[in-house]
Amino acid sequence: MPPIDVLTPTSPDEAVAAFGDGTGVVVLGGGTIVVPEMTYGRLKPERVLILGRSGLAGISRSGSTVTIGAATSVADLVGLSAPLGPCAANVADAEIRAQGTVGGNLCAGEGPEAPRGDLQGALLALGATVRSAGAGGISSDPLEDFLPKRRSRLALDVSFEEPAAGAFANLDRPHTHDYTALAVSGARAADGTIRLAATGAGWWGLRLPSAEAKAGDPEAAGHAALADVQLADDALASAWYRGKVLPVLVRRVLVQLKEIA
Amino acid sequence: MNLTVNGVAREVESGPLTPLLFVLRDELELTGAKAGCQQGGCGACTVLVDGEPRRSCLTPLIAVEGAAITTAEGLGTPEDLAPIQQAFTHHYAAQCGFCTSGLMLAAQAYIDHGGIDDRHAIQEALSGHVCRCTGYVKIVDAVAAAARGDEFDLTVTAGSSGMTTGGVR
């Protein structure tokens, strides 16, 4: 077996250059997903791009815009306001949160047993934009457009406008090791627009447009949300159970948003 | 590549993507970190990296180049147990022992970061660690005692001859 080419950029520009068009490159952020994939032989990369010293970590604010570097740890998000802060606090345990990165959470492939990407729902509710590199250079995309092509891009950062109000509700996990079985995030923008999104209701985070259309009536919105999702039967929860819980979580998020003036 | 392991500078030859767990166990022959699930789910391999608890099975060597690593072997010695080891012994917090080193290092970090005798906070700090014997109550008791700074006379801990070492590889 030829030795693996290990790339260790020390600046964002070097990371973009090292990634190139992404062909044959495995990106290693915190390692929480990539390292066990290699340990168990499911992943045999030719080139590994290590982001740990790339300077892509950190949270910055400019006016009401929050920008989070792709190599920022999930732990660093825990103190942020809802929905992202409580969503991050619901990821795994403190040791994993300190190691796993935002970029990995956005870009990882589907897990063998359950969806990954715990943060995607919260960032969709926030209307986040992802800046990424790859074929065609650097581009900025709404997260919804980025997710389908996430495997071929190097995420650089994700940004969003601070909402006027945010809320998060989740199904408790049986153990901290589990990915999010089901969670709903909501945000009300300064102009009053409400965005809702779910994690665990499909293979990546999904907007809930039917529920958003009925946001004024939390009970009706909860049931409407079922039209927006493809509920999975997997190791974490049955589709039947997710279908019973999703309307409850949507209702809770909308009630929380109403309570925040 | 260079590491400081339990206060001693070490030069290691493992490849840059080798998980720290295997560098410790296979190259340095420090078997305190246990190879449990090897996918980040059990906490048996947790060590301290510059004082922070990290799953060594998820951590490629290159990510900890130049760092100070503490394993269970660096906590105390059989003749001079560290306070957290004394607390685990006194409170019978080890059964089969497989989870113990990871738990003690997570507990040590909790206490080093100012953690107090608060069962909820202790459970939160240890929540990534699985005890297959399910002896969680005694483990939390031990960490709470160590956080309080309790002192123990292990010569009179009933039925205990002190913590044995080297039993579980």
Boltz contact constraints between the chains, C-beta under 6 A:
constraints:
  - contact:
      token1: [A, 6]
      token2: [B, 16]
      max_distance: 6.0
  - contact:
      token1: [A, 31]
      token2: [B, 58]
      max_distance: 6.0
  - contact:
      token1: [A, 31]
      token2: [B, 60]
      max_distance: 6.0
  - contact:
      token1: [A, 32]
      token2: [B, 40]
      max_distance: 6.0
  - contact:
      token1: [A, 32]
      token2: [B, 58]
      max_distance: 6.0
  - contact:
      token1: [A, 35]
      token2: [B, 19]
      max_distance: 6.0
  - contact:
      token1: [A, 35]
      token2: [B, 58]
      max_distance: 6.0
  - contact:
      token1: [A, 36]
      token2: [B, 39]
      max_distance: 6.0
  - contact:
      token1: [A, 39]
      token2: [B, 38]
      max_distance: 6.0
  - contact:
      token1: [A, 52]
      token2: [B, 63]
      max_distance: 6.0
  - contact:
      token1: [A, 93]
      token2: [B, 127]
      max_distance: 6.0
  - contact:
      token1: [A, 93]
      token2: [B, 128]
      max_distance: 6.0
  - contact:
      token1: [A, 95]
      token2: [B, 53]
      max_distance: 6.0
  - contact:
      token1: [A, 95]
      token2: [B, 55]
      max_distance: 6.0
  - contact:
      token1: [A, 95]
      token2: [B, 128]
      max_distance: 6.0
  - contact:
      token1: [A, 176]
      token2: [B, 127]
      max_distance: 6.0
  - contact:
      token1: [A, 176]
      token2: [B, 128]
      max_distance: 6.0
  - contact:
      token1: [A, 177]
      token2: [B, 41]
      max_distance: 6.0
